[in-house]
Amino acid sequence: MGIGTGLVTPLGFAALSTTTPTSRLGQTMGAAEVGRELGDAGGPLLVGTIAGVAGLGLGIGLLGLGGTLLLTAMATSWRRQAT
């Protein structure tokens, strides 16, 4: 999970910086950082809660599914902006 986060975070911020108008760059990057921090704080709590109720495998699986859905939504958004 740490390796994935280390790879995805810089790529996400680079994508944001290239697709955001200069006048809104600070606001966009700040909002993205807040979202990342909330994910860092809330992710372990969410996975821990699910793991406590249903098992660790399901907790990690659901976290992976959420990440996949997020990346899919981001890619779809980027494609729409490119056209």
PDB file with one MODEL, atoms N, CA, C and O in Angstrom:
MODEL        1
ATOM      1  N   MET A   1       0.828  -1.190   0.000  1.00  0.00           N
ATOM      2  CA  MET A   1       0.000   0.000   0.000  1.00  0.00           C
ATOM      3  C   MET A   1       0.871   1.250   0.000  1.00  0.00           C
ATOM      4  O   MET A   1       0.541   2.242  -0.651  1.00  0.00           O
ATOM      5  N   GLY A   2       1.966   1.204   0.720  1.00  0.00           N
ATOM      6  CA  GLY A   2       2.864   2.355   0.756  1.00  0.00           C
ATOM      7  C   GLY A   2       3.502   2.637  -0.592  1.00  0.00           C
ATOM      8  O   GLY A   2       3.638   3.792  -0.994  1.00  0.00           O
ATOM      9  N   ILE A   3       3.897   1.566  -1.294  1.00  0.00           N
ATOM     10  CA  ILE A   3       4.496   1.745  -2.621  1.00  0.00           C
ATOM     11  C   ILE A   3       3.463   2.336  -3.578  1.00  0.00           C
ATOM     12  O   ILE A   3       3.775   3.241  -4.351  1.00  0.00           O
ATOM     13  N   GLY A   4       2.233   1.823  -3.526  1.00  0.00           N
ATOM     14  CA  GLY A   4       1.174   2.344  -4.393  1.00  0.00           C
ATOM     15  C   GLY A   4       0.906   3.812  -4.134  1.00  0.00           C
ATOM     16  O   GLY A   4       0.762   4.600  -5.068  1.00  0.00           O
ATOM     17  N   THR A   5       0.838   4.178  -2.864  1.00  0.00           N
ATOM     18  CA  THR A   5       0.604   5.576  -2.508  1.00  0.00           C
ATOM     19  C   THR A   5       1.772   6.447  -2.965  1.00  0.00           C
ATOM     20  O   THR A   5       1.570   7.557  -3.458  1.00  0.00           O
ATOM     21  N   GLY A   6       2.982   5.943  -2.802  1.00  0.00           N
ATOM     22  CA  GLY A   6       4.156   6.694  -3.216  1.00  0.00           C
ATOM     23  C   GLY A   6       4.213   6.921  -4.719  1.00  0.00           C
ATOM     24  O   GLY A   6       4.776   7.913  -5.181  1.00  0.00           O
ATOM     25  N   LEU A   7       3.629   6.000  -5.480  1.00  0.00           N
ATOM     26  CA  LEU A   7       3.616   6.162  -6.930  1.00  0.00           C
ATOM     27  C   LEU A   7       2.445   7.012  -7.406  1.00  0.00           C
ATOM     28  O   LEU A   7       2.599   7.847  -8.296  1.00  0.00           O
ATOM     29  N   VAL A   8       1.289   6.799  -6.818  1.00  0.00           N
ATOM     30  CA  VAL A   8       0.069   7.461  -7.297  1.00  0.00           C
ATOM     31  C   VAL A   8       0.005   8.929  -6.881  1.00  0.00           C
ATOM     32  O   VAL A   8      -0.442   9.768  -7.663  1.00  0.00           O
ATOM     33  N   THR A   9       0.439   9.247  -5.681  1.00  0.00           N
ATOM     34  CA  THR A   9       0.318  10.627  -5.188  1.00  0.00           C
ATOM     35  C   THR A   9       1.031  11.632  -6.084  1.00  0.00           C
ATOM     36  O   THR A   9       0.406  12.617  -6.478  1.00  0.00           O
ATOM     37  N   PRO A  10       2.308  11.440  -6.431  1.00  0.00           N
ATOM     38  CA  PRO A  10       2.950  12.428  -7.305  1.00  0.00           C
ATOM     39  C   PRO A  10       2.307  12.488  -8.687  1.00  0.00           C
ATOM     40  O   PRO A  10       2.202  13.562  -9.279  1.00  0.00           O
ATOM     41  N   LEU A  11       1.880  11.345  -9.200  1.00  0.00           N
ATOM     42  CA  LEU A  11       1.224  11.344 -10.509  1.00  0.00           C
ATOM     43  C   LEU A  11      -0.089  12.115 -10.465  1.00  0.00           C
ATOM     44  O   LEU A  11      -0.406  12.863 -11.389  1.00  0.00           O
ATOM     45  N   GLY A  12      -0.841  11.934  -9.404  1.00  0.00           N
ATOM     46  CA  GLY A  12      -2.107  12.655  -9.257  1.00  0.00           C
ATOM     47  C   GLY A  12      -1.904  14.156  -9.156  1.00  0.00           C
ATOM     48  O   GLY A  12      -2.624  14.933  -9.783  1.00  0.00           O
ATOM     49  N   PHE A  13      -0.920  14.559  -8.362  1.00  0.00           N
ATOM     50  CA  PHE A  13      -0.653  15.989  -8.223  1.00  0.00           C
ATOM     51  C   PHE A  13      -0.109  16.583  -9.520  1.00  0.00           C
ATOM     52  O   PHE A  13      -0.419  17.726  -9.856  1.00  0.00           O
ATOM     53  N   ALA A  14       0.702  15.813 -10.251  1.00  0.00           N
ATOM     54  CA  ALA A  14       1.203  16.292 -11.541  1.00  0.00           C
ATOM     55  C   ALA A  14       0.049  16.458 -12.525  1.00  0.00           C
ATOM     56  O   ALA A  14      -0.002  17.440 -13.266  1.00  0.00           O
ATOM     57  N   ALA A  15      -0.874  15.504 -12.532  1.00  0.00           N
ATOM     58  CA  ALA A  15      -2.034  15.605 -13.423  1.00  0.00           C
ATOM     59  C   ALA A  15      -2.892  16.809 -13.060  1.00  0.00           C
ATOM     60  O   ALA A  15      -3.376  17.522 -13.939  1.00  0.00           O
ATOM     61  N   LEU A  16      -3.078  17.030 -11.770  1.00  0.00           N
ATOM     62  CA  LEU A  16      -3.849  18.202 -11.344  1.00  0.00           C
ATOM     63  C   LEU A  16      -3.172  19.498 -11.777  1.00  0.00           C
ATOM     64  O   LEU A  16      -3.833  20.420 -12.256  1.00  0.00           O
ATOM     65  N   SER A  17      -1.874  19.565 -11.610  1.00  0.00           N
ATOM     66  CA  SER A  17      -1.177  20.817 -11.928  1.00  0.00           C
ATOM     67  C   SER A  17      -1.191  21.126 -13.421  1.00  0.00           C
ATOM     68  O   SER A  17      -1.139  22.293 -13.809  1.00  0.00           O
ATOM     69  N   THR A  18      -1.260  20.096 -14.265  1.00  0.00           N
ATOM     70  CA  THR A  18      -1.271  20.354 -15.708  1.00  0.00           C
ATOM     71  C   THR A  18      -2.666  20.620 -16.258  1.00  0.00           C
ATOM     72  O   THR A  18      -2.801  21.173 -17.350  1.00  0.00           O
ATOM     73  N   THR A  19      -3.700  20.238 -15.525  1.00  0.00           N
ATOM     74  CA  THR A  19      -5.066  20.427 -16.030  1.00  0.00           C
ATOM     75  C   THR A  19      -5.816  21.563 -15.344  1.00  0.00           C
ATOM     76  O   THR A  19      -6.949  21.870 -15.714  1.00  0.00           O
ATOM     77  N   THR A  20      -5.198  22.182 -14.357  1.00  0.00           N
ATOM     78  CA  THR A  20      -5.852  23.246 -13.603  1.00  0.00           C
ATOM     79  C   THR A  20      -5.404  24.611 -14.111  1.00  0.00           C
ATOM     80  O   THR A  20      -4.212  24.826 -14.332  1.00  0.00           O
ATOM     81  N   PRO A  21      -6.350  25.540 -14.298  1.00  0.00           N
ATOM     82  CA  PRO A  21      -5.949  26.899 -14.669  1.00  0.00           C
ATOM     83  C   PRO A  21      -5.031  27.505 -13.605  1.00  0.00           C
ATOM     84  O   PRO A  21      -5.201  27.249 -12.413  1.00  0.00           O
ATOM     85  N   THR A  22      -4.075  28.295 -14.036  1.00  0.00           N
ATOM     86  CA  THR A  22      -3.095  28.882 -13.125  1.00  0.00           C
ATOM     87  C   THR A  22      -3.747  29.666 -12.000  1.00  0.00           C
ATOM     88  O   THR A  22      -3.258  29.653 -10.870  1.00  0.00           O
ATOM     89  N   SER A  23      -4.835  30.342 -12.294  1.00  0.00           N
ATOM     90  CA  SER A  23      -5.494  31.165 -11.276  1.00  0.00           C
ATOM     91  C   SER A  23      -6.121  30.325 -10.156  1.00  0.00           C
ATOM     92  O   SER A  23      -6.383  30.849  -9.073  1.00  0.00           O
ATOM     93  N   ARG A  24      -6.359  29.057 -10.394  1.00  0.00           N
ATOM     94  CA  ARG A  24      -6.988  28.196  -9.384  1.00  0.00           C
ATOM     95  C   ARG A  24      -6.048  27.114  -8.869  1.00  0.00           C
ATOM     96  O   ARG A  24      -6.479  26.222  -8.138  1.00  0.00           O
ATOM     97  N   LEU A  25      -4.779  27.179  -9.234  1.00  0.00           N
ATOM     98  CA  LEU A  25      -3.839  26.122  -8.899  1.00  0.00           C
ATOM     99  C   LEU A  25      -3.677  25.943  -7.385  1.00  0.00           C
ATOM    100  O   LEU A  25      -3.697  24.815  -6.893  1.00  0.00           O
ATOM    101  N   GLY A  26      -3.520  27.032  -6.653  1.00  0.00           N
ATOM    102  CA  GLY A  26      -3.351  26.930  -5.201  1.00  0.00           C
ATOM    103  C   GLY A  26      -4.552  26.313  -4.524  1.00  0.00           C
ATOM    104  O   GLY A  26      -4.407  25.453  -3.655  1.00  0.00           O
ATOM    105  N   GLN A  27      -5.737  26.743  -4.916  1.00  0.00           N
ATOM    106  CA  GLN A  27      -6.959  26.214  -4.323  1.00  0.00           C
ATOM    107  C   GLN A  27      -7.119  24.725  -4.655  1.00  0.00           C
ATOM    108  O   GLN A  27      -7.488  23.927  -3.793  1.00  0.00           O
ATOM    109  N   THR A  28      -6.842  24.366  -5.891  1.00  0.00           N
ATOM    110  CA  THR A  28      -6.980  22.971  -6.301  1.00  0.00           C
ATOM    111  C   THR A  28      -5.991  22.074  -5.573  1.00  0.00           C
ATOM    112  O   THR A  28      -6.365  21.010  -5.080  1.00  0.00           O
ATOM    113  N   MET A  29      -4.743  22.492  -5.501  1.00  0.00           N
ATOM    114  CA  MET A  29      -3.728  21.679  -4.834  1.00  0.00           C
ATOM    115  C   MET A  29      -3.999  21.583  -3.330  1.00  0.00           C
ATOM    116  O   MET A  29      -3.772  20.540  -2.716  1.00  0.00           O
ATOM    117  N   GLY A  30      -4.481  22.671  -2.751  1.00  0.00           N
ATOM    118  CA  GLY A  30      -4.834  22.636  -1.334  1.00  0.00           C
ATOM    119  C   GLY A  30      -5.973  21.672  -1.057  1.00  0.00           C
ATOM    120  O   GLY A  30      -5.925  20.904  -0.096  1.00  0.00           O
ATOM    121  N   ALA A  31      -7.004  21.712  -1.902  1.00  0.00           N
ATOM    122  CA  ALA A  31      -8.134  20.796  -1.730  1.00  0.00           C
ATOM    123  C   ALA A  31      -7.690  19.354  -1.923  1.00  0.00           C
ATOM    124  O   ALA A  31      -8.145  18.464  -1.204  1.00  0.00           O
ATOM    125  N   ALA A  32      -6.813  19.116  -2.880  1.00  0.00           N
ATOM    126  CA  ALA A  32      -6.314  17.754  -3.104  1.00  0.00           C
ATOM    127  C   ALA A  32      -5.506  17.270  -1.902  1.00  0.00           C
ATOM    128  O   ALA A  32      -5.599  16.104  -1.519  1.00  0.00           O
ATOM    129  N   GLU A  33      -4.730  18.147  -1.318  1.00  0.00           N
ATOM    130  CA  GLU A  33      -3.925  17.770  -0.150  1.00  0.00           C
ATOM    131  C   GLU A  33      -4.819  17.457   1.049  1.00  0.00           C
ATOM    132  O   GLU A  33      -4.564  16.500   1.780  1.00  0.00           O
ATOM    133  N   VAL A  34      -5.852  18.248   1.251  1.00  0.00           N
ATOM    134  CA  VAL A  34      -6.788  17.968   2.346  1.00  0.00           C
ATOM    135  C   VAL A  34      -7.441  16.603   2.128  1.00  0.00           C
ATOM    136  O   VAL A  34      -7.571  15.810   3.061  1.00  0.00           O
ATOM    137  N   GLY A  35      -7.851  16.338   0.883  1.00  0.00           N
ATOM    138  CA  GLY A  35      -8.450  15.042   0.582  1.00  0.00           C
ATOM    139  C   GLY A  35      -7.486  13.896   0.826  1.00  0.00           C
ATOM    140  O   GLY A  35      -7.878  12.848   1.338  1.00  0.00           O
ATOM    141  N   ARG A  36      -6.231  14.092   0.463  1.00  0.00           N
ATOM    142  CA  ARG A  36      -5.216  13.051   0.682  1.00  0.00           C
ATOM    143  C   ARG A  36      -4.994  12.814   2.171  1.00  0.00           C
ATOM    144  O   ARG A  36      -4.891  11.672   2.619  1.00  0.00           O
ATOM    145  N   GLU A  37      -4.923  13.891   2.925  1.00  0.00           N
ATOM    146  CA  GLU A  37      -4.731  13.754   4.372  1.00  0.00           C
ATOM    147  C   GLU A  37      -5.922  13.068   5.039  1.00  0.00           C
ATOM    148  O   GLU A  37      -5.750  12.242   5.936  1.00  0.00           O
ATOM    149  N   LEU A  38      -7.133  13.417   4.593  1.00  0.00           N
ATOM    150  CA  LEU A  38      -8.313  12.743   5.148  1.00  0.00           C
ATOM    151  C   LEU A  38      -8.290  11.251   4.815  1.00  0.00           C
ATOM    152  O   LEU A  38      -8.676  10.415   5.632  1.00  0.00           O
ATOM    153  N   GLY A  39      -7.832  10.933   3.607  1.00  0.00           N
ATOM    154  CA  GLY A  39      -7.698   9.527   3.228  1.00  0.00           C
ATOM    155  C   GLY A  39      -6.655   8.813   4.071  1.00  0.00           C
ATOM    156  O   GLY A  39      -6.856   7.670   4.483  1.00  0.00           O
ATOM    157  N   ASP A  40      -5.526   9.496   4.329  1.00  0.00           N
ATOM    158  CA  ASP A  40      -4.482   8.903   5.165  1.00  0.00           C
ATOM    159  C   ASP A  40      -4.997   8.633   6.580  1.00  0.00           C
ATOM    160  O   ASP A  40      -4.659   7.620   7.192  1.00  0.00           O
ATOM    161  N   ALA A  41      -5.811   9.545   7.084  1.00  0.00           N
ATOM    162  CA  ALA A  41      -6.339   9.386   8.438  1.00  0.00           C
ATOM    163  C   ALA A  41      -7.520   8.427   8.477  1.00  0.00           C
ATOM    164  O   ALA A  41      -7.629   7.610   9.392  1.00  0.00           O
ATOM    165  N   GLY A  42      -8.404   8.522   7.490  1.00  0.00           N
ATOM    166  CA  GLY A  42      -9.628   7.724   7.512  1.00  0.00           C
ATOM    167  C   GLY A  42      -9.489   6.325   6.954  1.00  0.00           C
ATOM    168  O   GLY A  42     -10.229   5.425   7.349  1.00  0.00           O
ATOM    169  N   GLY A  43      -8.540   6.125   6.029  1.00  0.00           N
ATOM    170  CA  GLY A  43      -8.372   4.803   5.408  1.00  0.00           C
ATOM    171  C   GLY A  43      -8.110   3.701   6.414  1.00  0.00           C
ATOM    172  O   GLY A  43      -8.808   2.687   6.394  1.00  0.00           O
ATOM    173  N   PRO A  44      -7.124   3.858   7.299  1.00  0.00           N
ATOM    174  CA  PRO A  44      -6.884   2.807   8.286  1.00  0.00           C
ATOM    175  C   PRO A  44      -8.072   2.580   9.232  1.00  0.00           C
ATOM    176  O   PRO A  44      -8.337   1.452   9.647  1.00  0.00           O
ATOM    177  N   LEU A  45      -8.771   3.651   9.562  1.00  0.00           N
ATOM    178  CA  LEU A  45      -9.948   3.483  10.417  1.00  0.00           C
ATOM    179  C   LEU A  45     -11.046   2.697   9.701  1.00  0.00           C
ATOM    180  O   LEU A  45     -11.680   1.822  10.291  1.00  0.00           O
ATOM    181  N   LEU A  46     -11.260   3.015   8.430  1.00  0.00           N
ATOM    182  CA  LEU A  46     -12.267   2.305   7.642  1.00  0.00           C
ATOM    183  C   LEU A  46     -11.893   0.838   7.473  1.00  0.00           C
ATOM    184  O   LEU A  46     -12.715  -0.048   7.707  1.00  0.00           O
ATOM    185  N   VAL A  47     -10.656   0.584   7.068  1.00  0.00           N
ATOM    186  CA  VAL A  47     -10.214  -0.801   6.872  1.00  0.00           C
ATOM    187  C   VAL A  47     -10.221  -1.551   8.198  1.00  0.00           C
ATOM    188  O   VAL A  47     -10.614  -2.716   8.246  1.00  0.00           O
ATOM    189  N   GLY A  48      -9.796  -0.904   9.259  1.00  0.00           N
ATOM    190  CA  GLY A  48      -9.807  -1.552  10.572  1.00  0.00           C
ATOM    191  C   GLY A  48     -11.208  -1.915  11.030  1.00  0.00           C
ATOM    192  O   GLY A  48     -11.425  -2.984  11.601  1.00  0.00           O
ATOM    193  N   THR A  49     -12.160  -1.022  10.777  1.00  0.00           N
ATOM    194  CA  THR A  49     -13.549  -1.296  11.151  1.00  0.00           C
ATOM    195  C   THR A  49     -14.105  -2.464  10.345  1.00  0.00           C
ATOM    196  O   THR A  49     -14.723  -3.371  10.902  1.00  0.00           O
ATOM    197  N   ILE A  50     -13.885  -2.439   9.041  1.00  0.00           N
ATOM    198  CA  ILE A  50     -14.376  -3.534   8.196  1.00  0.00           C
ATOM    199  C   ILE A  50     -13.679  -4.839   8.566  1.00  0.00           C
ATOM    200  O   ILE A  50     -14.314  -5.891   8.631  1.00  0.00           O
ATOM    201  N   ALA A  51     -12.370  -4.765   8.809  1.00  0.00           N
ATOM    202  CA  ALA A  51     -11.624  -5.966   9.169  1.00  0.00           C
ATOM    203  C   ALA A  51     -12.115  -6.540  10.503  1.00  0.00           C
ATOM    204  O   ALA A  51     -12.187  -7.757  10.676  1.00  0.00           O
ATOM    205  N   GLY A  52     -12.446  -5.660  11.429  1.00  0.00           N
ATOM    206  CA  GLY A  52     -12.958  -6.126  12.717  1.00  0.00           C
ATOM    207  C   GLY A  52     -14.302  -6.814  12.595  1.00  0.00           C
ATOM    208  O   GLY A  52     -14.604  -7.744  13.343  1.00  0.00           O
ATOM    209  N   VAL A  53     -15.099  -6.361  11.658  1.00  0.00           N
ATOM    210  CA  VAL A  53     -16.438  -6.925  11.474  1.00  0.00           C
ATOM    211  C   VAL A  53     -16.418  -8.113  10.519  1.00  0.00           C
ATOM    212  O   VAL A  53     -17.017  -9.149  10.808  1.00  0.00           O
ATOM    213  N   ALA A  54     -15.736  -7.973   9.385  1.00  0.00           N
ATOM    214  CA  ALA A  54     -15.859  -8.978   8.326  1.00  0.00           C
ATOM    215  C   ALA A  54     -14.561  -9.707   8.004  1.00  0.00           C
ATOM    216  O   ALA A  54     -14.601 -10.722   7.308  1.00  0.00           O
ATOM    217  N   GLY A  55     -13.438  -9.243   8.470  1.00  0.00           N
ATOM    218  CA  GLY A  55     -12.163  -9.886   8.167  1.00  0.00           C
ATOM    219  C   GLY A  55     -11.249  -8.945   7.399  1.00  0.00           C
ATOM    220  O   GLY A  55     -11.709  -8.080   6.653  1.00  0.00           O
ATOM    221  N   LEU A  56      -9.956  -9.127   7.592  1.00  0.00           N
ATOM    222  CA  LEU A  56      -8.962  -8.247   6.986  1.00  0.00           C
ATOM    223  C   LEU A  56      -8.985  -8.320   5.464  1.00  0.00           C
ATOM    224  O   LEU A  56      -8.838  -7.295   4.798  1.00  0.00           O
ATOM    225  N   GLY A  57      -9.164  -9.498   4.909  1.00  0.00           N
ATOM    226  CA  GLY A  57      -9.187  -9.651   3.455  1.00  0.00           C
ATOM    227  C   GLY A  57     -10.251  -8.793   2.807  1.00  0.00           C
ATOM    228  O   GLY A  57      -9.992  -8.133   1.801  1.00  0.00           O
ATOM    229  N   LEU A  58     -11.448  -8.796   3.373  1.00  0.00           N
ATOM    230  CA  LEU A  58     -12.533  -7.979   2.835  1.00  0.00           C
ATOM    231  C   LEU A  58     -12.237  -6.491   2.997  1.00  0.00           C
ATOM    232  O   LEU A  58     -12.531  -5.697   2.103  1.00  0.00           O
ATOM    233  N   GLY A  59     -11.657  -6.113   4.136  1.00  0.00           N
ATOM    234  CA  GLY A  59     -11.312  -4.702   4.364  1.00  0.00           C
ATOM    235  C   GLY A  59     -10.333  -4.192   3.328  1.00  0.00           C
ATOM    236  O   GLY A  59     -10.542  -3.122   2.756  1.00  0.00           O
ATOM    237  N   ILE A  60      -9.269  -4.938   3.077  1.00  0.00           N
ATOM    238  CA  ILE A  60      -8.278  -4.517   2.087  1.00  0.00           C
ATOM    239  C   ILE A  60      -8.872  -4.580   0.681  1.00  0.00           C
ATOM    240  O   ILE A  60      -8.588  -3.723  -0.155  1.00  0.00           O
ATOM    241  N   GLY A  61      -9.691  -5.589   0.425  1.00  0.00           N
ATOM    242  CA  GLY A  61     -10.341  -5.696  -0.893  1.00  0.00           C
ATOM    243  C   GLY A  61     -11.238  -4.510  -1.191  1.00  0.00           C
ATOM    244  O   GLY A  61     -11.220  -3.980  -2.302  1.00  0.00           O
ATOM    245  N   LEU A  62     -12.020  -4.089  -0.211  1.00  0.00           N
ATOM    246  CA  LEU A  62     -12.900  -2.935  -0.415  1.00  0.00           C
ATOM    247  C   LEU A  62     -12.108  -1.648  -0.583  1.00  0.00           C
ATOM    248  O   LEU A  62     -12.500  -0.773  -1.355  1.00  0.00           O
ATOM    249  N   LEU A  63     -10.998  -1.527   0.133  1.00  0.00           N
ATOM    250  CA  LEU A  63     -10.140  -0.356  -0.041  1.00  0.00           C
ATOM    251  C   LEU A  63      -9.569  -0.327  -1.461  1.00  0.00           C
ATOM    252  O   LEU A  63      -9.527   0.729  -2.092  1.00  0.00           O
ATOM    253  N   GLY A  64      -9.137  -1.468  -1.956  1.00  0.00           N
ATOM    254  CA  GLY A  64      -8.636  -1.556  -3.325  1.00  0.00           C
ATOM    255  C   GLY A  64      -9.716  -1.246  -4.339  1.00  0.00           C
ATOM    256  O   GLY A  64      -9.454  -0.577  -5.339  1.00  0.00           O
ATOM    257  N   LEU A  65     -10.928  -1.723  -4.095  1.00  0.00           N
ATOM    258  CA  LEU A  65     -12.047  -1.434  -4.994  1.00  0.00           C
ATOM    259  C   LEU A  65     -12.339   0.063  -5.021  1.00  0.00           C
ATOM    260  O   LEU A  65     -12.570   0.632  -6.088  1.00  0.00           O
ATOM    261  N   GLY A  66     -12.330   0.699  -3.860  1.00  0.00           N
ATOM    262  CA  GLY A  66     -12.558   2.145  -3.804  1.00  0.00           C
ATOM    263  C   GLY A  66     -11.495   2.908  -4.563  1.00  0.00           C
ATOM    264  O   GLY A  66     -11.805   3.866  -5.270  1.00  0.00           O
ATOM    265  N   GLY A  67     -10.237   2.493  -4.425  1.00  0.00           N
ATOM    266  CA  GLY A  67      -9.160   3.136  -5.167  1.00  0.00           C
ATOM    267  C   GLY A  67      -9.301   2.952  -6.670  1.00  0.00           C
ATOM    268  O   GLY A  67      -9.048   3.874  -7.445  1.00  0.00           O
ATOM    269  N   THR A  68      -9.705   1.765  -7.072  1.00  0.00           N
ATOM    270  CA  THR A  68      -9.915   1.493  -8.492  1.00  0.00           C
ATOM    271  C   THR A  68     -11.035   2.364  -9.053  1.00  0.00           C
ATOM    272  O   THR A  68     -10.912   2.926 -10.141  1.00  0.00           O
ATOM    273  N   LEU A  69     -12.116   2.467  -8.307  1.00  0.00           N
ATOM    274  CA  LEU A  69     -13.232   3.306  -8.753  1.00  0.00           C
ATOM    275  C   LEU A  69     -12.818   4.768  -8.847  1.00  0.00           C
ATOM    276  O   LEU A  69     -13.215   5.468  -9.778  1.00  0.00           O
ATOM    277  N   LEU A  70     -12.026   5.229  -7.891  1.00  0.00           N
ATOM    278  CA  LEU A  70     -11.550   6.614  -7.914  1.00  0.00           C
ATOM    279  C   LEU A  70     -10.658   6.867  -9.123  1.00  0.00           C
ATOM    280  O   LEU A  70     -10.817   7.874  -9.812  1.00  0.00           O
ATOM    281  N   LEU A  71      -9.730   5.966  -9.383  1.00  0.00           N
ATOM    282  CA  LEU A  71      -8.846   6.139 -10.537  1.00  0.00           C
ATOM    283  C   LEU A  71      -9.622   6.095 -11.849  1.00  0.00           C
ATOM    284  O   LEU A  71      -9.306   6.833 -12.782  1.00  0.00           O
ATOM    285  N   THR A  72     -10.626   5.241 -11.924  1.00  0.00           N
ATOM    286  CA  THR A  72     -11.461   5.174 -13.125  1.00  0.00           C
ATOM    287  C   THR A  72     -12.208   6.481 -13.332  1.00  0.00           C
ATOM    288  O   THR A  72     -12.287   6.984 -14.453  1.00  0.00           O
ATOM    289  N   ALA A  73     -12.752   7.031 -12.262  1.00  0.00           N
ATOM    290  CA  ALA A  73     -13.470   8.306 -12.365  1.00  0.00           C
ATOM    291  C   ALA A  73     -12.531   9.425 -12.781  1.00  0.00           C
ATOM    292  O   ALA A  73     -12.904  10.281 -13.584  1.00  0.00           O
ATOM    293  N   MET A  74     -11.314   9.429 -12.243  1.00  0.00           N
ATOM    294  CA  MET A  74     -10.343  10.458 -12.607  1.00  0.00           C
ATOM    295  C   MET A  74      -9.950  10.337 -14.075  1.00  0.00           C
ATOM    296  O   MET A  74      -9.859  11.345 -14.776  1.00  0.00           O
ATOM    297  N   ALA A  75      -9.716   9.115 -14.545  1.00  0.00           N
ATOM    298  CA  ALA A  75      -9.334   8.915 -15.941  1.00  0.00           C
ATOM    299  C   ALA A  75     -10.450   9.341 -16.876  1.00  0.00           C
ATOM    300  O   ALA A  75     -10.189   9.937 -17.921  1.00  0.00           O
ATOM    301  N   THR A  76     -11.684   9.044 -16.517  1.00  0.00           N
ATOM    302  CA  THR A  76     -12.830   9.454 -17.324  1.00  0.00           C
ATOM    303  C   THR A  76     -12.929  10.973 -17.381  1.00  0.00           C
ATOM    304  O   THR A  76     -13.209  11.544 -18.436  1.00  0.00           O
ATOM    305  N   SER A  77     -12.701  11.617 -16.258  1.00  0.00           N
ATOM    306  CA  SER A  77     -12.740  13.081 -16.203  1.00  0.00           C
ATOM    307  C   SER A  77     -11.646  13.686 -17.076  1.00  0.00           C
ATOM    308  O   SER A  77     -11.890  14.655 -17.795  1.00  0.00           O
ATOM    309  N   TRP A  78     -10.448  13.122 -17.018  1.00  0.00           N
ATOM    310  CA  TRP A  78      -9.332  13.644 -17.805  1.00  0.00           C
ATOM    311  C   TRP A  78      -9.613  13.490 -19.297  1.00  0.00           C
ATOM    312  O   TRP A  78      -9.313  14.387 -20.086  1.00  0.00           O
ATOM    313  N   ARG A  79     -10.196  12.340 -19.686  1.00  0.00           N
ATOM    314  CA  ARG A  79     -10.517  12.137 -21.104  1.00  0.00           C
ATOM    315  C   ARG A  79     -11.536  13.147 -21.584  1.00  0.00           C
ATOM    316  O   ARG A  79     -11.440  13.644 -22.706  1.00  0.00           O
ATOM    317  N   ARG A  80     -12.513  13.456 -20.744  1.00  0.00           N
ATOM    318  CA  ARG A  80     -13.533  14.445 -21.129  1.00  0.00           C
ATOM    319  C   ARG A  80     -12.906  15.822 -21.284  1.00  0.00           C
ATOM    320  O   ARG A  80     -13.267  16.563 -22.199  1.00  0.00           O
ATOM    321  N   GLN A  81     -11.973  16.178 -20.405  1.00  0.00           N
ATOM    322  CA  GLN A  81     -11.324  17.481 -20.486  1.00  0.00           C
ATOM    323  C   GLN A  81     -10.417  17.581 -21.696  1.00  0.00           C
ATOM    324  O   GLN A  81     -10.225  18.671 -22.236  1.00  0.00           O
ATOM    325  N   ALA A  82      -9.856  16.466 -22.129  1.00  0.00           N
ATOM    326  CA  ALA A  82      -8.936  16.462 -23.266  1.00  0.00           C
ATOM    327  C   ALA A  82      -9.664  16.643 -24.596  1.00  0.00           C
ATOM    328  O   ALA A  82      -9.068  17.097 -25.573  1.00  0.00           O
ATOM    329  N   THR A  83     -10.940  16.293 -24.637  1.00  0.00           N
ATOM    330  CA  THR A  83     -11.669  16.405 -25.899  1.00  0.00           C
ATOM    331  C   THR A  83     -12.383  17.719 -26.021  1.00  0.00           C
ATOM    332  O   THR A  83     -13.045  17.971 -27.028  1.00  0.00           O
TER     333      THR A  83
ENDMDL
END
